[in-house]
Structure formats: structure tokens, C-alpha cells
């Protein structure tokens, strides 16, 4: 198998993504997660850019990494300064990482208009900086910023930038599509030229996703001969993001017979969700390989085909990446579909079983009332268990009351909820304030039940959706509420329907807690 090194830049390029702000502890947790998965390199940030990164580089020294090399990132020396007098260069040295990543200009437009130096002076900046770090015993990865734009503008000069870096001692040369504007055919052709000329050195590819081609561009660069792929694990990054390593890794492993990470690919989905959780982002359901919809089947023909032969509608077995197959329940479901889904809960049932007929009838009845189970597996499972007499409620509602105040006093939350529940003959009452009655009710319910089930303290609501089912009935219309919860490892969704939005939310909240406790 061909070996391809995986270089993760979540903590540097990923941290530049809109909406992301990693704390020092977040960054340490991501390092541990990526190291456990077995990536080769982790680009950890620019130690000279801000106090947070300076603190991080001090604390990360305490971690004992098993698989990954930590990299400090920075630019070539600034013009007019000796390399040893440049504070940013010195900060890279003080970060005390085994590997440093140095970026330099390769596009003449940037050299003239941004750096405002001559072409020859730019080569001197690159040479001096790389030689400095090689003399200090560092492994040096040189990223040729805007390389593909530079090649299109002035191919001879762009190639001379790479040649200068190699002659100065760079261990890896990185070809960067910094603007993210290249197409796969362009990446392949130019990378092939570089590979043919500099075939004895490790070559890296760094793609941005501004044309939605970053994954494809990275794959084509591997086809052209690169031995290292840079990206971020969930595709976050500047503007439209970076190449998504969680997609590139299985593509290379399963489609191109390459070895990429030292860890088990069955941990891929788990690792993806850990990074999303730390990043405080919601994973897209349709994310290839790891998304909840990646192996989800809804159409009756598709489900029947998968039931008979998995590969008929799945390009790989989901368990190879730690994911699982899902059959989506809807009004399109036939008896075979329902039975396939029920098989995960009650495998002994057959098409002819009275229980199967009862479940199918109840499903269609509830869907007619406005329920939707294709996105609410947890509620579907509870419904089946209830019909089979295999579930027992973990608590009983005695009463709840909500009230709101509008406008709310300055700095205060707008709603109040009071709730009383009973568990095994013992009653508990709790009250809470929240941003609206549903939020207050959710907090009060968890507070009351945590007395009996302290594990609920680790569960939190991650998404809340409301849909009006019949707008013709105006404010008296039924609404469907979908609630997504997570305990940091597993995610589940439940549904409630009512003409009262608070009651619909309550039904979904109860299912969410019952499912978790079950």
C-alpha cells in the first residue's frame, strides 16, 4: 500500500474559520483526539501571533503524543531583518516543536504588491529562513503560498521558489491552492510537472474549498504523485474552508489502496463528532462517510435492495468507518421497510406477525396526524417498544405550568416553568427560568429528574425545530417539534405534535429523556 501522510491544520487554518474560537483547552483536546486517530502531523498555530497560542505551546509540551508530530507555523523572515533578529522566526524556535512549517510567496503578484520586494529578494527570504531552522536541527515543511496562481502567472519563477526551498534544505515542499480557485484537472497537471522535476523530495498538497473542489483537488494531487495531504479534519477553514480530511482519508484508503493513518478507521465517525463537538458546530447530516444520512435509506425500493444485498445501494459497509445503517420511517414505508427497521429492535418479528401489522398501522396513523419519524429514530424506537409492551416509563408527570413576561425586565429571562414529577412513588418539584417557556420547561424537567437520574446532567439539547403543519388554520394549526439531544458521544432526535407548541415540545422532550434512560 502506498503511504500518504496526513497533515491536519484544524488548529491553525481551521481556527481562522468564521464562528470558531478555540480555547487553549479546546486546542489541547483536539490535539489528543487527532493523535489518537493517528494523523502524522498537527499544525498547532503561530506561536508569535497571539498570547493564546503562546500559552498553548507551553501546555502542549506536557502531552505525550503517540502518533503525531506537532508543528509550529510561521512566515519567512521579514525584509530588512536578519533571520535571527526576526521576532516571529524566534518565536517558532521557542515553540520547541520537532517540525516547523514555513510559508513563503510564490506568486509574483504577491511579491510585488504585498511584500514589495524583488523576485530575487523573495528567494533570499526563503533560503535564509529554511537554512536557519535546518541549522537548528528542525524538520522543515515549506508551503509555497498561492503556488498554482503563481505557476499560472510565471511558471519559471514559481518553480524557482521550490528549487530554492529544496536547495536550502526543506524536507517537504507544499503546493498551496491558497485562493481555492483551481479545478482538479489544473491541480493534476501542475502537480505532475512538479513531481517530474523534483521527484526525490516529499511533496504536499494544500487546498481550499472556494470552488467546492478541495477534496477532489487533493485526490488528484495524490494521483499526480504527492505523498502528503494537508487539510482540516472536518473541512473548516478560511472563507469556504479547507480540504476535508475526514472524507479524503477514507477515499484514499478504500478507493486508492493508500495507507493514511496509524489508527483504526472504525473510529472515523467518532472522531468527526468529537471535533465538531469541541468546535461547537452541528455536523451536517449528509456528510460523506460519517454523517447520519450517509447510510440512511428511505425509498422502499432502496431499502428492499439493501436488505437483500447491502452493496446494492452502499459503496462501503458503514461499520468500516464506525457509522451505521439507518432505515427512515415515513408515509412511503412499506411492510418490508418497517420490518427492516424493527429488526434492530425486535429481530424475531416477521412480515406476517400481528405485531408488525399493528406497528405499521400505528406508524401510518401517527404520520397522518403530523408525526415524522424519518428524522426521529428515537421516538420511533420508543413507539415500537411501547406497542410491544417492552418499555416502562422512567417517570410520571404530575403537573407542569409555564408563564411568560413580555417585555422581560432588562437582563432577565422571559419565562418561568414549574414542574412536578413522580419516580417510584417519590415526588420532586422544580422551577426554572429560561429564554421562553420551552427553554424554562426543559431546564425544570432536567432539574427535577436529575435528583433520581444524575446521568441526565451530561445530556444537552443541541437542536430545536418547529414546523407549522397546516397554515390554513392560522394560529390554531398543529405544529411538529423535532428536538435533537446529545451526551457528547451519541446524538438522538425525537418528535412531538400538537396544536399547542409547548405540549408538542413537551412530548419531544419526554421522548428524548426516556430514550436516553432506556
PyMOL commands that set and color helices and strands:
alter all, ss='L'
color gray80, all
select helices_A, chain A and resi 14-16+24-37+51-62+83-85+87-94+108-115+119-135+147-153+155-168+184-197+214-224+245-255+265-278+300-308+310-312+318-321+335-342+354-369+377-387+437-449+454-458+471-476+501-517
alter helices_A, ss='H'
color red, helices_A
select strands_A, chain A and resi 2-3+5-8+41-43+69-75+99-105+139-145+172-177+202-207+228-231+258-259+296-297+326-327+396-404+415-423+426-434+460-468+479-486+491-498
alter strands_A, ss='S'
color yellow, strands_A
deselect
rebuild
show_as cartoon
